[in-house]
Amino acid sequence: MQEVREMPDDTMVWAGTNFFGGLTRHREGVCGVVSAMAVYLGLRYRCSPSDTERFKTVNALSYDVAQSFKAEFGSIICQELLGITHFNEEERTRFFAENRYETKCHSYIRFMIKKLFELDDTTK
C-alpha cells in the first residue's frame, strides 16, 4: 500500500506495528487489521474534523469497510475471530503450533488489502 499510495517513507509500516494481536496483543479489542485500516484511510484521505462533509465521507468509508469485514468473518473483535477466550501461555503455544496465525490472521490481512485496493479503484 505504501508504494501504491506513494507515501514518502515507511510511515504505514511503523504506524501498524502495534496492531498485532488486536492492539499489542490485547485481543479483547478490535482486530489489528481493522484498526490499521482506519489509520490507513485517515492518512489516505487526510481531512480535518472541521471539514464536516469530508470527515463524514471518510468516516463512512471506514465504517463500510469494517462492516464488510464483519460480514465476511462474523466479528471485528480479535479474540472472537480467533476463537480464544483466555489467551494464556498454553493457549498461545497451541495457537502458534496449530498455525492459526497463518490460516486465520493472514486471511484477514488479505481480505483487507483487497478491500482497500478495491476502494482506491472506486475513489480515483
C-alpha positions in Angstrom: 0.0 0.0 0.0 2.9 2.3 0.8 4.3 2.1 -2.7 0.9 2.4 -4.4 -0.1 5.4 -2.4 3.3 6.9 -2.8 3.8 7.6 0.9 7.2 9.1 1.2 8.6 6.8 3.8 7.7 3.7 5.9 5.1 5.6 8.0 2.4 3.0 7.4 4.7 0.1 8.4 5.6 1.9 11.7 2.0 3.0 12.3 0.8 -0.6 12.1 3.4 -2.4 14.2 1.4 -2.3 17.4 -1.8 -3.8 15.9 -0.5 -7.4 16.2 -3.0 -9.4 18.2 -5.6 -6.7 18.2 -3.7 -3.9 19.9 -0.3 -5.0 21.3 -1.7 -8.5 22.0 -4.8 -7.2 23.9 -7.1 -9.5 22.0 -10.3 -8.4 23.6 -10.4 -5.4 21.3 -10.8 -4.7 17.6 -8.8 -6.9 15.2 -5.5 -5.2 14.4 -6.1 -5.3 10.6 -9.4 -3.4 11.1 -7.7 -0.8 13.3 -4.9 -0.4 10.8 -7.4 0.1 8.0 -8.9 3.0 9.9 -5.4 4.6 10.3 -4.6 4.0 6.6 -7.9 5.6 5.5 -7.2 8.6 7.8 -3.8 9.1 6.3 -5.0 8.3 2.7 -7.9 10.8 2.7 -6.5 13.3 5.2 -9.1 15.7 6.4 -9.8 17.9 9.4 -12.8 17.2 11.6 -13.8 20.8 10.9 -14.3 19.8 7.2 -17.5 18.0 8.3 -18.6 16.7 4.9 -15.3 15.2 4.0 -14.9 13.9 7.6 -18.3 12.2 7.3 -17.3 10.7 4.0 -14.0 9.2 5.3 -15.7 8.0 8.4 -18.4 6.3 6.3 -15.8 4.6 4.2 -14.1 3.2 7.3 -17.4 2.1 8.7 -18.4 0.4 5.4 -15.0 -1.5 5.2 -15.3 -2.6 8.8 -18.8 -3.8 8.2 -17.7 -5.8 5.1 -15.0 -7.4 7.2 -17.6 -8.2 9.9 -20.0 -9.6 7.3 -17.2 -11.8 5.9 -15.8 -13.1 9.2 -18.6 -12.6 11.7 -16.9 -10.1 14.0 -14.2 -7.4 14.2 -13.1 -8.5 17.7 -9.8 -10.2 17.7 -10.5 -13.0 20.3 -13.9 -13.7 18.7 -12.2 -14.1 15.3 -9.5 -16.4 16.7 -11.9 -18.4 18.9 -9.9 -17.6 22.0 -11.4 -16.7 25.4 -8.3 -16.8 27.6 -5.0 -16.3 25.8 -2.7 -17.7 28.4 0.8 -19.2 27.7 -0.7 -22.6 27.0 -3.2 -21.2 24.5 -0.6 -19.0 22.9 1.7 -22.0 22.4 -1.2 -24.1 20.9 -2.3 -21.1 18.7 1.1 -20.8 17.0 1.8 -24.6 17.0 -1.5 -25.1 15.1 -0.5 -22.4 12.7 -3.8 -20.5 13.3 -2.0 -17.2 12.8 -1.1 -18.3 9.2 -4.6 -19.5 8.4 -6.8 -17.0 10.2 -4.9 -13.8 10.6 -3.4 -13.9 7.1 -6.9 -14.3 5.6 -8.0 -11.2 7.4 -5.0 -9.3 6.1 -5.5 -10.5 2.5 -9.2 -9.6 2.7 -8.4 -6.1 4.0 -5.8 -5.4 1.4 -8.1 -6.5 -1.3 -10.9 -4.2 0.1 -8.6 -1.2 0.3 -7.4 -1.7 -3.3 -11.0 -2.0 -4.4 -11.8 1.2 -2.5 -8.9 3.0 -4.1 -10.1 1.9 -7.6 -13.6 3.3 -7.0 -12.4 6.6 -5.4 -9.9 7.7 -8.1 
